[in-house]
Amino acid sequence: MNRGCDAGAAGRGAARGLPVALLMALLVPPAAGAGPGGGPFPQPEGLAGGGPEPGPLRLSDGFLLAPYLPFEAVPSEPLPAGRWRLRLELSTANTFIRSGSVQVGLEIREGRQPVDRAFFKQVEEIAVPGERLFLVDGETRRGALRARRGLGQGFELEVTLPWAQLGGGRLDSAVEGFHDLTGLDQDGRQSVLHDGFLIFLQSAGGETFLERPPGSGLADAVVSVRRHWRAADRPHWRWGAAGSLKLPTGDRDRLLGTGSVDGELQLDVSRCRGRTCYHGAVGVARLGSWDLLGLPAQWRLAALAGFERRLGALSALNLQMTFGESPLGGLGVSDLAADVYQLSAGWKRWLGGGRELFVAVTENVIHFENGADLALHLGIEQGL
């Protein structure tokens, strides 16, 4: 959730290397006898006999200004040839970010009031010279249907069809209540209308002002191909590589897509022993241009480090940290260009019959002005 101040540059630099350092500690080359696996990997001790599928949480943060290809961890277990796995997931994410002078302008107002262009004209009079003003307030509700199919020899194909709704949402009261309970700064939240929607952004490419919720519709679909490996003499290790394409199926004028194709290559590794698994991933993406905000095509580096602990026979707890370079650096706004860090915690429950349930929460950390304030996730998977 938003904090009253940002961490220092030295702190951000040290934290930036943490997920990558943890990942590199896991990335030990497999033995010479490694090869592709045509079926499930041998289950490590304590993970055999059913239970949730070992693997990191697959989550999207839902930030209002990020309709790009999301960096998501991939499953660590391959599907046997001809087998399907369907996944339905729902999430809601609350975003409230503002520049420093906008916060000052909000906090000197009395009570909750609408925010219009006249407000930003007044803020320009007190703004620091050269400061680019921004205020982004709203929520993203997202649903997605994923279909995975095992192709044999460790290969998988997955298609993701997402549906998104952008608007004011319903989480503002809960977020403000949490801030009051913990003593965190509201950052001007209590001077805007509850559950409202607004995007105001001054960037190198001009000014963007959106006050009408874009509504809902099909977002950009994603197609992925993966290959999994195992080392014959290291049954506790799982390796994988994936290539993904995001297709411009969403309406770019309603923030449901960028109107461009994105592509990513990703490597992942998991090590499970006893009741504990460690997960890591690193991805390099080529993001297409986004004409609405005047952003050119660019490269993005992202990484993940995660921990998973089996709780009894039927459930597991996941904790993971995700790092990513911000795709908004081209806007010329320093706060939006900072690296993105997200901490997620989730619980998975095996329901039997090839069915698995998960719930999770995502919180932005380290830097608080270029990611969703809070995201809640719920999903169910079914094997066929």
VOBA-159285 format. One record per residue (C-alpha): residue in one letter; residue number from 1; y, x, z. Coordinates in pm, 1 decimal, padded with zeros to 6 digits. Example, Ala and Ser with C-alpha at 12.3 -4.5 7.8 and 13.67 -1.06 7.14 Angstrom:
+------+-----+----------+----------+----------+
| rest |  nr |       yy |       xx |       zz |
+------+-----+----------+----------+----------+
|    A |   1 | -00450.0 |  01230.0 |  00780.0 |
|    S |   2 | -00106.0 |  01367.0 |  00714.0 |
+------+-----+----------+----------+----------+
! end
This chain:
+------+-----+----------+----------+----------+
| rest |  nr |       yy |       xx |       zz |
+------+-----+----------+----------+----------+
|    M |   1 |  00000.0 |  00000.0 |  00000.0 |
|    N |   2 |  00357.4 |  00115.6 | -00056.4 |
|    R |   3 |  00505.7 |  00350.5 |  00199.9 |
|    G |   4 |  00865.2 |  00420.6 |  00277.6 |
|    C |   5 |  00852.5 |  00775.5 |  00142.3 |
|    D |   6 |  00646.1 |  00992.4 | -00087.7 |
|    A |   7 |  00441.7 |  01294.0 |  00015.0 |
|    G |   8 |  00585.0 |  01633.1 | -00063.4 |
|    A |   9 |  00508.7 |  01822.9 | -00379.5 |
|    A |  10 |  00299.0 |  02078.8 | -00193.6 |
|    G |  11 |  00086.4 |  01807.5 | -00035.8 |
|    R |  12 |  00032.6 |  01638.9 | -00372.1 |
|    G |  13 | -00066.7 |  01969.2 | -00529.5 |
|    A |  14 | -00328.9 |  02034.6 | -00262.1 |
|    A |  15 | -00465.4 |  01681.3 | -00277.6 |
|    R |  16 | -00480.5 |  01691.1 | -00656.8 |
|    G |  17 | -00751.6 |  01955.3 | -00645.1 |
|    L |  18 | -00967.2 |  01778.1 | -00384.2 |
|    P |  19 | -01167.1 |  01541.5 | -00609.2 |
|    V |  20 | -01212.7 |  01813.9 | -00870.9 |
|    A |  21 | -01324.0 |  02068.5 | -00607.6 |
|    L |  22 | -01579.4 |  01826.4 | -00463.4 |
|    L |  23 | -01702.1 |  01748.0 | -00812.2 |
|    M |  24 | -01744.2 |  02114.7 | -00906.2 |
|    A |  25 | -01946.5 |  02169.1 | -00589.5 |
|    L |  26 | -02196.1 |  01919.5 | -00731.2 |
|    L |  27 | -02192.1 |  02040.2 | -01091.3 |
|    V |  28 | -02474.8 |  02294.1 | -01077.8 |
|    P |  29 | -02648.7 |  02336.6 | -01415.6 |
|    P |  30 | -02995.7 |  02178.8 | -01428.4 |
|    A |  31 | -03307.5 |  02394.2 | -01445.7 |
|    A |  32 | -03439.4 |  02512.5 | -01778.2 |
|    G |  33 | -03707.6 |  02245.1 | -01776.3 |
|    A |  34 | -03455.3 |  01960.5 | -01776.0 |
|    G |  35 | -03486.5 |  01686.7 | -02034.3 |
|    P |  36 | -03400.5 |  01326.7 | -02104.1 |
|    G |  37 | -03565.3 |  01055.1 | -01901.7 |
|    G |  38 | -03709.9 |  00750.4 | -02077.5 |
|    G |  39 | -03738.7 |  00543.4 | -01760.1 |
|    P |  40 | -03588.5 |  00532.8 | -01410.1 |
|    F |  41 | -03554.9 |  00860.9 | -01228.5 |
|    P |  42 | -03796.0 |  00927.5 | -00941.2 |
|    Q |  43 | -03654.5 |  00749.9 | -00637.1 |
|    P |  44 | -03555.2 |  00997.2 | -00363.9 |
|    E |  45 | -03695.7 |  00958.7 | -00015.3 |
|    G |  46 | -03541.8 |  00658.2 |  00159.4 |
|    L |  47 | -03426.5 |  00497.2 | -00167.9 |
|    A |  48 | -03767.4 |  00384.8 | -00292.1 |
|    G |  49 | -03910.5 |  00035.6 | -00266.6 |
|    G |  50 | -03623.5 | -00173.1 | -00402.3 |
|    G |  51 | -03270.1 | -00195.9 | -00273.7 |
|    P |  52 | -02935.6 | -00151.8 | -00449.9 |
|    E |  53 | -02919.2 |  00082.2 | -00746.6 |
|    P |  54 | -02784.3 |  00422.7 | -00636.8 |
|    G |  55 | -02454.0 |  00504.4 | -00799.4 |
|    P |  56 | -02077.2 |  00512.1 | -00748.7 |
|    L |  57 | -01859.9 |  00202.7 | -00744.8 |
|    R |  58 | -01737.9 |  00095.3 | -01089.8 |
|    L |  59 | -01386.4 | -00035.3 | -01029.0 |
|    S |  60 | -01054.4 | -00085.0 | -01209.5 |
|    D |  61 | -00735.5 | -00082.1 | -01002.7 |
|    G |  62 | -00551.9 | -00355.1 | -01199.3 |
|    F |  63 | -00209.9 | -00186.6 | -01202.6 |
|    L |  64 |  00032.2 | -00403.3 | -01402.7 |
|    L |  65 |  00152.4 | -00113.5 | -01619.1 |
|    A |  66 | -00188.8 |  00025.6 | -01712.7 |
|    P |  67 | -00370.5 | -00174.6 | -01984.7 |
|    Y |  68 | -00532.5 |  00151.1 | -02095.9 |
|    L |  69 | -00900.4 |  00245.8 | -02098.2 |
|    P |  70 | -00986.3 |  00263.4 | -01725.5 |
|    F |  71 | -01164.8 |  00564.4 | -01581.0 |
|    E |  72 | -01478.0 |  00421.3 | -01420.8 |
|    A |  73 | -01786.5 |  00590.1 | -01281.5 |
|    V |  74 | -02106.2 |  00525.7 | -01476.3 |
|    P |  75 | -02444.2 |  00415.2 | -01334.4 |
|    S |  76 | -02665.2 |  00702.9 | -01224.9 |
|    E |  77 | -02993.4 |  00529.2 | -01319.0 |
|    P |  78 | -03086.8 |  00474.9 | -01686.9 |
|    L |  79 | -03240.0 |  00147.8 | -01801.6 |
|    P |  80 | -03586.8 |  00158.8 | -01961.0 |
|    A |  81 | -03600.0 |  00089.0 | -02333.5 |
|    G |  82 | -03552.9 | -00279.2 | -02413.0 |
|    R |  83 | -03431.5 | -00374.4 | -02064.5 |
|    W |  84 | -03098.5 | -00549.9 | -02003.6 |
|    R |  85 | -02863.8 | -00556.6 | -01707.2 |
|    L |  86 | -02576.1 | -00805.6 | -01691.3 |
|    R |  87 | -02280.4 | -00766.4 | -01457.6 |
|    L |  88 | -02007.2 | -01018.8 | -01376.1 |
|    E |  89 | -01711.9 | -00882.0 | -01182.5 |
|    L |  90 | -01388.9 | -01029.7 | -01049.3 |
|    S |  91 | -01089.1 | -00848.4 | -00906.6 |
|    T |  92 | -00734.4 | -00916.6 | -00798.1 |
|    A |  93 | -00472.5 | -00643.1 | -00759.9 |
|    N |  94 | -00124.1 | -00661.0 | -00610.0 |
|    T |  95 |  00155.0 | -00438.6 | -00743.9 |
|    F |  96 |  00497.7 | -00383.6 | -00589.9 |
|    I |  97 |  00679.6 | -00063.2 | -00684.4 |
|    R |  98 |  01050.1 |  00013.5 | -00695.3 |
|    S |  99 |  01287.9 |  00305.5 | -00736.7 |
|    G | 100 |  01487.5 |  00428.3 | -00437.4 |
|    S | 101 |  01819.8 |  00265.2 | -00523.4 |
|    V | 102 |  01648.6 | -00065.6 | -00604.1 |
|    Q | 103 |  01496.7 | -00061.6 | -00255.8 |
|    V | 104 |  01841.2 | -00005.7 | -00104.6 |
|    G | 105 |  01980.4 | -00294.2 | -00310.4 |
|    L | 106 |  01699.8 | -00523.6 | -00195.7 |
|    E | 107 |  01731.0 | -00436.6 |  00171.7 |
|    I | 108 |  02103.1 | -00514.9 |  00192.2 |
|    R | 109 |  02047.3 | -00869.8 |  00064.2 |
|    E | 110 |  02005.1 | -01160.6 |  00302.7 |
|    G | 111 |  01681.1 | -01355.5 |  00279.1 |
|    R | 112 |  01457.3 | -01403.5 | -00021.8 |
|    Q | 113 |  01640.4 | -01440.6 | -00350.9 |
|    P | 114 |  01551.5 | -01427.5 | -00721.0 |
|    V | 115 |  01598.8 | -01091.6 | -00889.6 |
|    D | 116 |  01787.4 | -01106.0 | -01220.0 |
|    R | 117 |  01973.4 | -00871.2 | -01451.2 |
|    A | 118 |  02291.9 | -00912.6 | -01248.4 |
|    F | 119 |  02114.5 | -00760.5 | -00946.6 |
|    F | 120 |  02027.9 | -00444.6 | -01140.3 |
|    K | 121 |  02387.4 | -00416.4 | -01266.2 |
|    Q | 122 |  02497.9 | -00412.3 | -00901.8 |
|    V | 123 |  02234.3 | -00152.0 | -00813.0 |
|    E | 124 |  02358.9 |  00075.7 | -01092.3 |
|    E | 125 |  02688.0 |  00106.0 | -00902.2 |
|    I | 126 |  02511.8 |  00262.3 | -00600.9 |
|    A | 127 |  02238.1 |  00449.3 | -00789.1 |
|    V | 128 |  02204.8 |  00825.3 | -00781.5 |
|    P | 129 |  02346.9 |  00973.2 | -01105.0 |
|    G | 130 |  02069.9 |  01004.1 | -01361.1 |
|    E | 131 |  01830.2 |  00777.6 | -01168.2 |
|    R | 132 |  01623.9 |  00541.1 | -01383.0 |
|    L | 133 |  01581.0 |  00209.9 | -01204.8 |
|    F | 134 |  01255.6 |  00016.0 | -01193.7 |
|    L | 135 |  01098.0 | -00276.9 | -01010.9 |
|    V | 136 |  00747.5 | -00403.2 | -01085.9 |
|    D | 137 |  00621.5 | -00700.8 | -00886.2 |
|    G | 138 |  00314.5 | -00911.9 | -00964.2 |
|    E | 139 | -00062.0 | -00941.5 | -00960.6 |
|    T | 140 | -00345.4 | -00889.5 | -01203.8 |
|    R | 141 | -00656.6 | -01103.5 | -01183.5 |
|    R | 142 | -00938.9 | -00966.3 | -01390.5 |
|    G | 143 | -01284.0 | -01085.0 | -01481.2 |
|    A | 144 | -01529.7 | -00888.5 | -01689.2 |
|    L | 145 | -01877.0 | -00940.3 | -01829.6 |
|    R | 146 | -02073.2 | -00621.4 | -01890.5 |
|    A | 147 | -02400.9 | -00607.4 | -02081.9 |
|    R | 148 | -02610.4 | -00287.2 | -02063.3 |
|    R | 149 | -02922.1 | -00226.6 | -02270.1 |
|    G | 150 | -03166.7 |  00060.9 | -02242.4 |
|    L | 151 | -03236.9 |  00227.4 | -02577.7 |
|    G | 152 | -03504.6 |  00473.2 | -02465.7 |
|    Q | 153 | -03500.8 |  00852.2 | -02428.3 |
|    G | 154 | -03232.4 |  00819.8 | -02160.1 |
|    F | 155 | -02982.8 |  00640.2 | -02388.8 |
|    E | 156 | -02791.0 |  00321.8 | -02302.8 |
|    L | 157 | -02542.5 |  00096.3 | -02478.4 |
|    E | 158 | -02287.3 | -00111.9 | -02287.3 |
|    V | 159 | -02029.7 | -00367.6 | -02402.7 |
|    T | 160 | -01755.0 | -00489.2 | -02167.2 |
|    L | 161 | -01557.4 | -00807.9 | -02237.2 |
|    P | 162 | -01265.1 | -00840.1 | -01992.5 |
|    W | 163 | -01041.7 | -01137.8 | -01924.5 |
|    A | 164 | -00708.7 | -01084.1 | -01749.3 |
|    Q | 165 | -00440.8 | -01303.9 | -01594.5 |
|    L | 166 | -00101.5 | -01153.8 | -01509.6 |
|    G | 167 |  00140.8 | -01338.4 | -01285.5 |
|    G | 168 |  00273.5 | -01373.2 | -00933.5 |
|    G | 169 | -00061.6 | -01409.2 | -00760.8 |
|    R | 170 | -00132.0 | -01502.0 | -00398.8 |
|    L | 171 | -00156.0 | -01174.8 | -00202.9 |
|    D | 172 |  00209.6 | -01112.1 | -00108.5 |
|    S | 173 |  00180.5 | -01276.8 |  00235.1 |
|    A | 174 | -00134.8 | -01081.8 |  00318.7 |
|    V | 175 |  00018.2 | -00749.4 |  00214.6 |
|    E | 176 |  00340.5 | -00812.9 |  00406.8 |
|    G | 177 |  00140.3 | -00919.3 |  00710.7 |
|    F | 178 | -00055.5 | -00595.0 |  00698.7 |
|    H | 179 |  00268.4 | -00396.1 |  00677.0 |
|    D | 180 |  00406.2 | -00581.3 |  00981.3 |
|    L | 181 |  00083.6 | -00528.2 |  01175.7 |
|    T | 182 |  00071.2 | -00155.3 |  01107.9 |
|    G | 183 |  00444.2 | -00088.2 |  01125.0 |
|    L | 184 |  00474.1 |  00014.3 |  00760.0 |
|    D | 185 |  00801.9 | -00023.5 |  00573.0 |
|    Q | 186 |  00822.2 | -00337.8 |  00357.5 |
|    D | 187 |  01020.9 | -00141.7 |  00094.2 |
|    G | 188 |  01230.4 | -00447.6 |  00008.0 |
|    R | 189 |  00938.9 | -00688.5 | -00033.1 |
|    Q | 190 |  01094.4 | -00945.5 |  00198.7 |
|    S | 191 |  01404.2 | -00972.2 | -00021.9 |
|    V | 192 |  01222.7 | -01106.1 | -00329.1 |
|    L | 193 |  01054.8 | -01441.6 | -00384.2 |
|    H | 194 |  00698.9 | -01475.7 | -00259.9 |
|    D | 195 |  00428.5 | -01439.5 | -00526.5 |
|    G | 196 |  00680.2 | -01376.7 | -00803.5 |
|    F | 197 |  00649.7 | -01179.3 | -01126.6 |
|    L | 198 |  00899.4 | -00926.3 | -01261.7 |
|    I | 199 |  00895.7 | -00605.0 | -01462.7 |
|    F | 200 |  01223.6 | -00414.5 | -01492.6 |
|    L | 201 |  01209.3 | -00059.2 | -01618.6 |
|    Q | 202 |  01471.3 |  00185.6 | -01741.5 |
|    S | 203 |  01298.7 |  00461.7 | -01936.2 |
|    A | 204 |  01373.6 |  00727.1 | -02195.0 |
|    G | 205 |  01291.2 |  00469.1 | -02462.9 |
|    G | 206 |  01528.9 |  00199.5 | -02336.6 |
|    E | 207 |  01516.1 | -00094.6 | -02096.0 |
|    T | 208 |  01234.0 | -00345.0 | -02038.6 |
|    F | 209 |  01291.9 | -00675.2 | -01857.4 |
|    L | 210 |  01010.4 | -00931.1 | -01824.3 |
|    E | 211 |  01047.8 | -01220.8 | -01582.2 |
|    R | 212 |  00806.9 | -01475.2 | -01730.5 |
|    P | 213 |  00437.3 | -01428.1 | -01639.3 |
|    P | 214 |  00240.6 | -01332.2 | -01954.0 |
|    G | 215 | -00044.1 | -01567.6 | -01861.4 |
|    S | 216 | -00410.8 | -01501.0 | -01934.2 |
|    G | 217 | -00636.7 | -01407.2 | -02221.7 |
|    L | 218 | -00892.7 | -01165.0 | -02355.5 |
|    A | 219 | -00805.6 | -00805.5 | -02270.2 |
|    D | 220 | -00917.3 | -00494.5 | -02457.8 |
|    A | 221 | -01296.4 | -00474.6 | -02500.4 |
|    V | 222 | -01484.2 | -00150.6 | -02430.6 |
|    V | 223 | -01798.5 | -00013.3 | -02598.2 |
|    S | 224 | -01985.3 |  00276.6 | -02433.9 |
|    V | 225 | -02287.8 |  00489.8 | -02516.8 |
|    R | 226 | -02449.9 |  00702.0 | -02244.5 |
|    R | 227 | -02732.3 |  00948.2 | -02208.1 |
|    H | 228 | -02900.2 |  01035.9 | -01879.2 |
|    W | 229 | -03093.9 |  01352.0 | -01788.4 |
|    R | 230 | -03311.2 |  01470.8 | -01505.5 |
|    A | 231 | -03437.7 |  01814.3 | -01406.7 |
|    A | 232 | -03817.2 |  01827.1 | -01380.0 |
|    D | 233 | -03803.9 |  02047.1 | -01071.1 |
|    R | 234 | -03499.7 |  01870.1 | -00916.7 |
|    P | 235 | -03596.4 |  01505.0 | -00876.2 |
|    H | 236 | -03300.7 |  01437.0 | -00646.9 |
|    W | 237 | -03046.5 |  01510.5 | -00921.4 |
|    R | 238 | -02918.3 |  01275.2 | -01192.9 |
|    W | 239 | -02699.6 |  01386.6 | -01483.4 |
|    G | 240 | -02523.0 |  01189.1 | -01751.1 |
|    A | 241 | -02274.2 |  01196.1 | -02036.4 |
|    A | 242 | -02087.4 |  00902.0 | -02185.8 |
|    G | 243 | -01853.0 |  00821.8 | -02470.2 |
|    S | 244 | -01634.0 |  00509.2 | -02457.6 |
|    L | 245 | -01397.6 |  00331.5 | -02695.4 |
|    K | 246 | -01140.2 |  00069.4 | -02594.3 |
|    L | 247 | -01069.2 | -00167.1 | -02882.4 |
|    P | 248 | -00733.4 | -00348.8 | -02933.3 |
|    T | 249 | -00864.7 | -00703.0 | -02874.7 |
|    G | 250 | -00598.7 | -00797.6 | -02617.7 |
|    D | 251 | -00251.0 | -00931.1 | -02694.9 |
|    R | 252 | -00017.7 | -00633.2 | -02653.6 |
|    D | 253 |  00290.0 | -00856.9 | -02630.5 |
|    R | 254 |  00144.4 | -01016.3 | -02314.4 |
|    L | 255 |  00041.3 | -00685.5 | -02148.2 |
|    L | 256 | -00326.9 | -00763.0 | -02212.8 |
|    G | 257 | -00367.9 | -00444.7 | -02415.5 |
|    T | 258 | -00176.8 | -00156.6 | -02568.6 |
|    G | 259 | -00249.1 | -00247.2 | -02930.2 |
|    S | 260 | -00418.5 |  00091.3 | -02981.9 |
|    V | 261 | -00764.8 |  00244.3 | -02960.6 |
|    D | 262 | -00845.9 |  00466.2 | -02660.1 |
|    G | 263 | -01143.2 |  00702.4 | -02637.9 |
|    E | 264 | -01300.4 |  00898.1 | -02352.5 |
|    L | 265 | -01575.7 |  01153.5 | -02295.6 |
|    Q | 266 | -01719.3 |  01168.0 | -01945.4 |
|    L | 267 | -01971.7 |  01376.9 | -01751.0 |
|    D | 268 | -02125.6 |  01257.5 | -01426.2 |
|    V | 269 | -02371.7 |  01381.8 | -01165.8 |
|    S | 270 | -02540.9 |  01234.0 | -00858.9 |
|    R | 271 | -02751.0 |  01395.9 | -00589.2 |
|    C | 272 | -02956.7 |  01169.6 | -00363.7 |
|    R | 273 | -03165.7 |  01291.4 | -00073.3 |
|    G | 274 | -03291.4 |  01087.7 |  00216.9 |
|    R | 275 | -03054.7 |  00794.0 |  00257.4 |
|    T | 276 | -02748.7 |  00976.6 |  00127.1 |
|    C | 277 | -02610.4 |  01022.1 | -00225.6 |
|    Y | 278 | -02316.1 |  01226.2 | -00349.3 |
|    H | 279 | -02152.6 |  01129.1 | -00678.3 |
|    G | 280 | -01909.2 |  01307.6 | -00906.6 |
|    A | 281 | -01755.6 |  01249.6 | -01247.9 |
|    V | 282 | -01491.0 |  01398.6 | -01473.1 |
|    G | 283 | -01346.0 |  01243.3 | -01787.2 |
|    V | 284 | -01104.7 |  01339.5 | -02064.5 |
|    A | 285 | -00945.1 |  01051.0 | -02254.7 |
|    R | 286 | -00727.9 |  01023.1 | -02562.6 |
|    L | 287 | -00502.0 |  00724.8 | -02504.2 |
|    G | 288 | -00337.4 |  00552.5 | -02799.0 |
|    S | 289 |  00031.7 |  00469.7 | -02818.6 |
|    W | 290 |  00185.3 |  00170.8 | -02638.9 |
|    D | 291 |  00479.3 |  00047.2 | -02842.8 |
|    L | 292 |  00600.3 | -00206.2 | -02583.8 |
|    L | 293 |  00709.4 |  00075.8 | -02351.5 |
|    G | 294 |  00760.7 |  00336.2 | -02623.6 |
|    L | 295 |  00476.3 |  00557.6 | -02500.5 |
|    P | 296 |  00315.5 |  00794.2 | -02754.0 |
|    A | 297 | -00052.7 |  00883.9 | -02779.0 |
|    Q | 298 | -00153.3 |  01123.5 | -02501.7 |
|    W | 299 | -00439.0 |  01295.9 | -02320.1 |
|    R | 300 | -00553.4 |  01203.8 | -01967.4 |
|    L | 301 | -00773.9 |  01389.8 | -01720.8 |
|    A | 302 | -00950.2 |  01200.3 | -01442.3 |
|    A | 303 | -01212.0 |  01281.0 | -01177.8 |
|    L | 304 | -01410.7 |  01110.1 | -00903.9 |
|    A | 305 | -01589.9 |  01225.6 | -00589.6 |
|    G | 306 | -01796.1 |  00976.9 | -00388.8 |
|    F | 307 | -02036.6 |  00934.8 | -00098.5 |
|    E | 308 | -02307.0 |  00669.4 | -00062.0 |
|    R | 309 | -02516.9 |  00588.5 |  00244.0 |
|    R | 310 | -02814.3 |  00355.8 |  00248.6 |
|    L | 311 | -02791.9 |  00098.9 |  00531.9 |
|    G | 312 | -03142.1 | -00027.6 |  00598.9 |
|    A | 313 | -03365.5 | -00137.2 |  00313.8 |
|    L | 314 | -03133.6 | -00372.8 |  00125.2 |
|    S | 315 | -02774.9 | -00250.6 |  00140.6 |
|    A | 316 | -02559.1 |  00057.4 |  00092.6 |
|    L | 317 | -02205.2 |  00169.3 |  00177.8 |
|    N | 318 | -01988.0 |  00358.9 | -00073.8 |
|    L | 319 | -01671.4 |  00561.3 | -00019.0 |
|    Q | 320 | -01500.7 |  00739.1 | -00308.1 |
|    M | 321 | -01177.9 |  00905.1 | -00416.6 |
|    T | 322 | -01046.8 |  00885.0 | -00772.7 |
|    F | 323 | -00783.5 |  01109.1 | -00925.6 |
|    G | 324 | -00612.0 |  01051.7 | -01258.8 |
|    E | 325 | -00313.7 |  01178.7 | -01450.3 |
|    S | 326 | -00057.3 |  00903.5 | -01493.3 |
|    P | 327 | -00030.4 |  00760.5 | -01847.1 |
|    L | 328 |  00335.7 |  00677.4 | -01778.7 |
|    G | 329 |  00472.2 |  01031.5 | -01784.4 |
|    G | 330 |  00636.0 |  00974.1 | -02122.9 |
|    L | 331 |  00876.9 |  00722.0 | -01970.2 |
|    G | 332 |  01083.5 |  00999.7 | -01815.2 |
|    V | 333 |  01062.3 |  00847.1 | -01463.3 |
|    S | 334 |  00938.6 |  01104.6 | -01211.5 |
|    D | 335 |  00785.9 |  00854.0 | -00967.2 |
|    L | 336 |  00579.8 |  00690.9 | -01243.0 |
|    A | 337 |  00471.8 |  01027.2 | -01385.3 |
|    A | 338 |  00304.2 |  01149.6 | -01064.5 |
|    D | 339 | -00073.6 |  01176.2 | -01047.1 |
|    V | 340 | -00261.7 |  00867.6 | -00928.8 |
|    Y | 341 | -00496.8 |  00877.1 | -00627.7 |
|    Q | 342 | -00707.6 |  00582.8 | -00516.0 |
|    L | 343 | -00943.5 |  00547.1 | -00222.6 |
|    S | 344 | -01215.1 |  00282.1 | -00251.5 |
|    A | 345 | -01472.6 |  00151.8 | -00005.4 |
|    G | 346 | -01749.5 | -00089.9 | -00096.7 |
|    W | 347 | -02074.4 | -00250.9 |  00015.7 |
|    K | 348 | -02372.7 | -00324.6 | -00207.2 |
|    R | 349 | -02648.6 | -00571.5 | -00122.0 |
|    W | 350 | -02984.8 | -00612.2 | -00293.2 |
|    L | 351 | -03069.0 | -00983.7 | -00327.9 |
|    G | 352 | -03413.5 | -00949.3 | -00482.9 |
|    G | 353 | -03530.1 | -01053.8 | -00825.8 |
|    G | 354 | -03332.1 | -00775.2 | -00993.2 |
|    R | 355 | -03005.6 | -00911.6 | -00851.3 |
|    E | 356 | -02740.3 | -00710.4 | -00668.8 |
|    L | 357 | -02405.7 | -00809.4 | -00507.7 |
|    F | 358 | -02109.5 | -00585.7 | -00430.4 |
|    V | 359 | -01768.3 | -00616.5 | -00264.4 |
|    A | 360 | -01502.9 | -00344.0 | -00251.1 |
|    V | 361 | -01140.1 | -00269.4 | -00172.5 |
|    T | 362 | -00911.4 | -00010.8 | -00338.6 |
|    E | 363 | -00597.5 |  00137.3 | -00183.9 |
|    N | 364 | -00348.8 |  00379.5 | -00340.2 |
|    V | 365 | -00295.3 |  00701.8 | -00144.8 |
|    I | 366 | -00088.6 |  01023.9 | -00163.6 |
|    H | 367 |  00165.4 |  00866.9 | -00402.0 |
|    F | 368 |  00259.2 |  00500.0 | -00394.3 |
|    E | 369 |  00485.7 |  00420.1 | -00690.2 |
|    N | 370 |  00251.2 |  00425.1 | -00989.6 |
|    G | 371 | -00056.7 |  00225.9 | -00894.2 |
|    A | 372 | -00170.4 | -00108.1 | -00758.8 |
|    D | 373 | -00076.1 | -00162.7 | -00396.4 |
|    L | 374 | -00409.9 | -00320.9 | -00306.6 |
|    A | 375 | -00710.5 | -00436.4 | -00510.5 |
|    L | 376 | -01006.3 | -00652.7 | -00405.9 |
|    H | 377 | -01332.9 | -00656.8 | -00601.5 |
|    L | 378 | -01640.0 | -00879.8 | -00612.8 |
|    G | 379 | -01933.0 | -00864.5 | -00851.5 |
|    I | 380 | -02296.6 | -00946.0 | -00914.1 |
|    E | 381 | -02555.8 | -00781.3 | -01138.6 |
|    Q | 382 | -02877.4 | -00920.7 | -01278.6 |
|    G | 383 | -03157.9 | -00725.6 | -01440.6 |
|    L | 384 | -03349.8 | -00884.2 | -01728.3 |
+------+-----+----------+----------+----------+
! end
